Amino acid sequence: MVKPSQRREMAIVVVQVSQLSIRAACVTFSLSESCYRYQPKQSSENDAIADWLIRLTNNQRNWGFGFGLCYLYLRNVQHFQWNHQRVDRIYRELALNLRMKPKKRLVRSKPQALAVPEQMNEGWSMDFMHDQ
């Protein structure tokens, strides 16, 4: 599965190298012409968000994006109006994800052996059924 941004880059290379028309390249790579002509806006805010996230994760090592602590701090304490999806995207791009700790296995003592009845009718069990 190829992302639209990667298809756009491939179409640009094909147009420049093989002198193919933009329309033909877009049809070849299943890309709309508006996507081909799109110029992403690299915002300086992304650098500010990245800087804040790096500082937060260095100071608070157990803060991650799973519970939203980084985002909630930026939103509620610092009063930034950044979208949580944008902050999450930059967080993932910086590879700041917390390590998932494996669950500890409980060590159980050896279970007792089942009691074997000595004679008939010494052990009983009940089975509950419910009909409607």
C-alpha positions in Angstrom: 0.0 0.0 0.0 1.6 3.2 -1.1 0.6 6.5 0.5 -0.7 9.4 -1.6 2.4 11.5 -0.7 4.7 8.7 -2.1 2.5 8.4 -5.2 2.8 12.1 -5.7 6.6 12.0 -5.4 6.7 9.1 -8.0 4.5 11.1 -10.3 6.7 14.1 -10.0 9.8 12.1 -10.9 8.1 10.5 -13.9 7.0 13.9 -15.2 10.5 15.3 -14.8 12.4 12.3 -16.2 10.3 10.9 -19.0 8.6 14.2 -20.1 5.1 12.5 -19.5 2.2 14.9 -19.1 0.9 15.6 -15.6 -2.5 14.2 -16.5 -1.1 10.9 -17.7 1.2 10.6 -14.7 -1.8 11.2 -12.3 -3.9 8.6 -14.1 -1.0 6.1 -14.0 -0.5 6.5 -10.2 -4.2 6.9 -9.4 -3.7 10.4 -8.2 -5.8 13.5 -8.5 -4.2 16.5 -10.1 -5.0 18.6 -7.1 -3.0 16.2 -5.0 -0.2 16.4 -7.5 -0.1 20.2 -7.3 -0.5 20.3 -3.5 2.4 22.1 -1.7 2.4 21.1 2.0 2.8 24.0 4.4 5.7 23.3 6.7 4.6 25.3 9.7 7.1 26.6 12.3 4.5 25.5 14.9 5.4 21.9 14.1 9.0 22.6 15.4 7.6 24.3 18.5 5.3 21.3 19.2 8.3 18.9 18.7 10.4 21.0 21.0 7.7 20.9 23.7 7.2 17.2 23.3 10.9 16.4 23.6 11.2 18.6 26.7 8.1 17.0 28.3 9.3 13.4 27.6 12.8 14.1 28.9 11.4 15.6 32.2 8.5 13.2 32.6 9.7 9.8 31.3 6.4 8.1 32.1 4.3 10.6 30.2 3.1 9.3 26.9 0.4 9.9 24.4 -1.6 6.7 25.4 -3.3 8.5 28.3 -2.9 11.9 26.6 -0.7 13.4 29.4 1.5 15.3 27.0 -1.4 16.7 25.1 -3.4 17.5 28.2 -0.4 19.3 29.7 0.1 21.4 26.6 -3.6 22.1 26.3 -4.7 22.8 29.9 -1.5 24.0 31.6 0.3 25.8 28.7 -3.0 26.8 27.0 -1.9 25.9 23.5 -4.7 25.4 21.0 -3.1 22.7 19.0 -5.2 19.8 17.7 -4.6 16.5 19.5 -4.2 14.7 16.1 -1.5 17.0 15.1 0.4 16.7 18.4 0.0 12.9 18.2 1.3 12.8 14.6 4.4 14.8 15.6 4.8 12.6 18.7 4.9 9.5 16.6 7.2 11.0 14.0 9.7 11.7 16.8 9.4 8.1 17.9 8.8 9.1 21.5 6.5 6.1 22.1 6.7 4.6 25.5 7.9 1.0 25.8 5.1 -1.4 26.5 6.0 -3.3 29.6 5.1 -7.0 29.4 2.7 -8.2 32.0 4.2 -10.0 34.9 3.3 -13.6 35.3 1.9 -14.5 38.7 3.9 -17.2 40.4 1.5 -19.7 41.8 2.3 -22.3 44.4 1.7 -25.9 43.5 -2.1 -26.7 43.7 -3.3 -29.3 46.1 -4.2 -32.6 44.7 -8.0 -33.3 44.5 -9.3 -35.4 47.3 -10.3 -38.8 46.2 -13.4 -40.1 48.1 -12.9 -43.3 50.1 -16.4 -44.7 49.6 -19.6 -44.1 47.6 -21.6 -40.9 48.2 -18.8 -39.3 50.2 -18.4 -36.4 47.7 -21.3 -34.5 46.2 -21.6 -31.8 43.5 -24.4 -29.6 42.4 -25.3 -28.6 38.9 -27.6 -25.5 38.6 -29.7 -25.1 35.5 -32.1 -22.4 34.6 -34.9 -22.8 32.1 -37.1 -20.1 30.7 
